[in-house]
C-alpha cells in the first residue's frame, strides 16, 4: 500500500480536488488512526454532478437575462422620468416667478410675514408641506396659488420617481454582478468536469456536442420565403459564434438570445428568456414540428431552433460555440416540447 499520507497532506489534496472539479472528496477516518482519501469519483458520479451543474447554470443564465431586461426597463423608465422632471421643473420655476410677484404685493400691503421664503422656495416638497398657508395668503390669488401647488406636486412626484428608478438600477446592477460571479464559478466547475469526459459522454449530461458548427451542411441553402425560413437562415449564419451568457448577438449568444435574435431577423418579436418563450408562445405537437420552431428542454431552462431533418441549431453553454446538432442524447432525454412564434 506504500507510505500513508499525513492528515494535513490529505486535507490539502482534498481542498485542491474540490477547487479543481467541484466534487466533494470523502475521507475515511478510523478512531485514533490516519485519514485515508477515498477513491476518485466514478464516471456516473462525474456525469451526475455535471448534469446538476448544467441545470443550475441554465437557471442562472436565464435569470441573468431577466435581470438584464429589468435593468433595461429601469434605465428607459429613468430617461422618461428625467424628461418629465425637467418639464415639471421648468413649469415650477415659471410659476415661482409669478408667485414672487404676489409675494411682493403681499409684503407691500403688510400681509407678508414668515411665508416670504416659502413663496420663492425652490424646494417643491417644502411648498407642498406648507400649501395651506399659501392658499390662505390671498383669495384674489387662489388660482395662481393652486396652480403653483399643482406644479410643486408634479415636480415632487417626478423627482421621487427618478430617485426610485436610480435606486432600482443600482440594485439591479449589483444583482447582475452577483449573477455573473455565480455563473463564472459554475462555468469553471463545468469545464473541469467536462475535461474528464469524452465527447460522447458529454452529450449525455448537457446541451452541445462540442463539434463547433456541427456535422453535415453548415451553410443554409433552403427557402427564404416565410418568416420561419428567415429565422432558420439567420440561425445558420450564427454557427461557430461563441456562447456567452446574457448575449443576444451579433457576435455571441446564449440559448434564448439566439432564438430571439433569429425570429427578430424574421420580423417577429418574442420574449427574451427560455421560460418566457415556453410560457408565451403557442405550443406545437412534436409530430407537427417545422423548421423555425423553438425546441424547449430541461424544464424550459434551455431552447434551440429546429432546422429540420431531426437537427437543431443551439448555443449550448460556456466553452462551446453555436452549433448544429442532432436531436438526440441530452436533447432527446430532456425535451419538453416545441413552440412556434
N, C-alpha and C positions, 0 to 999 in steps of 0.2 A: 504493500500500500504506500510505502515511501514515508518521508517525514511529514508529520501532520502540521498544518499551518497553525500559527498562534491565533488567539481570538481577535486581536487587533488587525492582523493581516486579513483574516476572513471578513471582518467588518468593512475594511477598505475595499476589498473586492466586491462585496455586496453593494456598497454605495456606488461604485463605478458601474456595475451592471445596471442598476436602476437608472442612473443618469443616461446611459447609452441607449437603453432599449425600452425603458418604462415598464419592465417586468419585475414583479416582486420576487426576490430570491429567498426561499425559506432557509432556516437554519435549524439543524438538529443539535440540541444541547443536552447532553446527559448530565445527571447530577454529579457535580464535582469533576466532570471531565471536560475536554476541549470541544469547541464548536466545530461542526463539520458542514461544509457547504453542500447544499442539495444539488442534484444533477441538473444540467441545463434544461430549460423548458422544451417540451416536445413540440413537434410540428403543429399538432392540433391546438396546443396552448398558445403558440405564437399566432396562429390563424384566428383563434377566438379573440385574443386581445386586439389584434389589428382590426378585425371586423367591428369591435366595440369602439375603437378609436375613430374609424371611418364614420360611423354613425354619429358620434359626438361632434366630429369636425364638421359634418354636413349641417347639423343643427346650429352650430356656432356660425358657420358660413352664412346660412340663411338669416340668422338673427343679425349678423353684421350688415347684410343687405338691407334689412328692415330698419336698422338704426340709421344707416346712410340715407334712406328715404325720409325718415323723420327729421334728420338734420337738414336735408334739402328743403323740406317743407317749412321748417322753423326759420331757415335763412330767408326764404321767399316771404314768409309772414313778416319778418323783421323789416325787410325792404319796404313792404307795403305800409307797415305801421310807421316807419320813419318818414315816408312821404306824407302820410296822414298827419303825423305830428308837426311836420314843417308847415303844412297848410293851416292847421289849427293855431299854431304859434303866431303865424302872420296875422290871422284874424284877431287873436287875443291882443297882440301889440297894437293893432289898429284901433280896437275898442278901448284899449287903455289910454290912447291919445284923446279919445272923446271924453273918457271919464276924468282925465286930468283937467279938461276944461270945466266940467261940472264941479270938480273939487275946488278949482279956483274961485268960481262963483260962490260956492258954499262958504268958502273961507272969508270972502269979502263981506258976506251977509252975516257973518258971525255964527254960522251953523256948523262950522268945521272944527273938530277937536281932534280926538285920537284916531279918526278914520283917514287922516291925510295920507299916511304912509300906505295904508291898505288900498286906497283908491288908485294908487300908482304902483302897486306891487307887481313884480314880475313873477311871483310865485302863485301859480294857478290854484294850488291846494289851499294856500292861505286865504285867497279870495273866497273859495268855497266855504271854508270854515267860518268866515265872518259874513256870509251872504245876507243874513237877516239884517245886519247893520246897514248894509248898502241899500237894501230895499226900503229901509225906513228913512234914508237920507232926505229924499225929496219925492213927493208924489208926482211932481212935474216931470221927473226924470226916470220914472219907474220902468218905462220901455227900454231906455238905454241901459239901465242897471240890469234888467232881466237878460238883455242880450249879452252884456258883459259877463254875467254869471254863467250863461249858457256856453259862451266861448271858453271860460275857465274850466267848466265841467268837461267839455270836449277835449281840451288840451290835456287836462289831468288824466283823463281816461286813456288817451293815446300814449302819454308818457308811461303810464303804468303797464300798458300792453307791450310797449317796447322793452321795458325792463324785464317783464316775464319772458319775452322772446329771447332776450340776450341770456337770461339765466338758463333757459331750456337749451340753448345752443352750447353753453359751457358744459352742462350735464351730459348732453349727447356726445360731445367730443370726448369727454372723459370716458363715457361708455364705450365709444369706438376704440379708444386706446386700450381699454381693458379687454375688449373682444379680440383685438389684434394680438395682444400678448398671449391670450389663451390659444388662438389659432396657430401662432408661431410655435408654441410649445407642443401642441398636438401634431403639427407638421413634422417637427424634429423626431418625435416618437414614431410617427408613421414611417418616415424614411429609414430609421434604424431597423424597424421590424421588417419592412419590405426587402431590405438588403439580405435578410435571412431566407427569403423565399424565391423560388423560380418564377418566371413569368406566368407559367400555367397555374401555379399555386396562388399567385397574387390575384388572379381573376376570380377566385372563389371567395375572396374576403372583402372586396370593394370594387368600385367602378374603375374602368380603364383596363387596357391590356398592355399599356406601355409600348405600343407599337408605333408611336408618332402619328402619322397620318392614317394609319390603318391599312389593311390589306385591300387588294382589288383596286378599282378605279378611285382616284382621289381628285379628279377634275370633273366637275359637273357637265354632263353632255345631254341632260334631259330637257324637257319642255320648260318654258318660262311664261306660259300664257295665263296661269292662275296665280293668285296670291300665295297659295301653298307651294307652287313651283318656285316662286321667287324666294320664299323662305328657305327652301332646300338649297337653292342656288347659293344663297348667302352663306348658309352653314358650310357648304363645301369650300367656299373661299376662305374660311377661317381655319381650315385644317393646318395643323402644325404650329398654331399660335399657343403661347403658354397659358396654363391655368393660373389665375391669380384671384384669391378670394375678394369678393366685392367688386370685381371688374365686369364691365359690360361693353368692352371694346374701346377703340377699334384694334388695339394691339394685344389685348389679353382678355380672358373671360373666366367667370365661374359658370357653373352649370346653368342656372336660371338666367344669368346675364346673356348667355349665348342664345337661349331660346327666345328671350325677349328681343334681343337685337335682330335675330333672324326674321321675326314677324314684324318688327318695326320697319325693316327694309322692304317688306311686302306691303307696308302701308297700314298695318293693324297694330294698335297699342294693346299690350297685355300687361298684367301685373308683374312686379319685379321678382318676387320670391317664388320658390317652388311650391310652398304651401298655398300662397295666394293663387297661383296658376291652377293648382289642383282644385281649389275651392270655387274659383270664379268662372272657369271655362267649362263649356259643355263636355260631358263625358262621352266617350265613344267605345263601343264594344271592341274587344281586341280582334274579333273576327272581321271587323269592318275598317280597320286602321288603314290610312293612306299616307303617302309621303307628305311631310309637313306637320303631321300630328305630333303632339308632345307626349312622350312616354314618361311616366311618373314611377319612381322607385322608392323603396325603403321608407315607407310611411310618409310619403310626399316630401322626403328630405332631399331628393335628387331628381333631376329631369334631364332628358336628352331629346333630340329631334329625330323622328323616324324618317329614313330616306329610302325605304323600300328594300325588297329582297332580304328581309329579315335582318336589316342593319340599321344602326342609328349613328348620328354624329353627336359627340359628347365632349364636354370639358370635365374630365374626371376628378382630379384633385391635385394638390400641390405636388410638383415634381414631374407631372405629365403634361402633354400638350393636347390640344383639341384633336380628336381622332375619330375615325370611322371604325366601328367595331360591331361584331355580331351580337344579336340579342340572345346571349347565352351566358352560362356561368352565373356570376353575381347578378347580372341584369335579369336573367330568367327567374332566378330564385327570389328576388326582391320586388318583382314587378307589381305595381299597384293597379295600373290601368293606363288609359290614354285620354287625352283631352284635345279638343280641336278649336282653335281660335276662330 
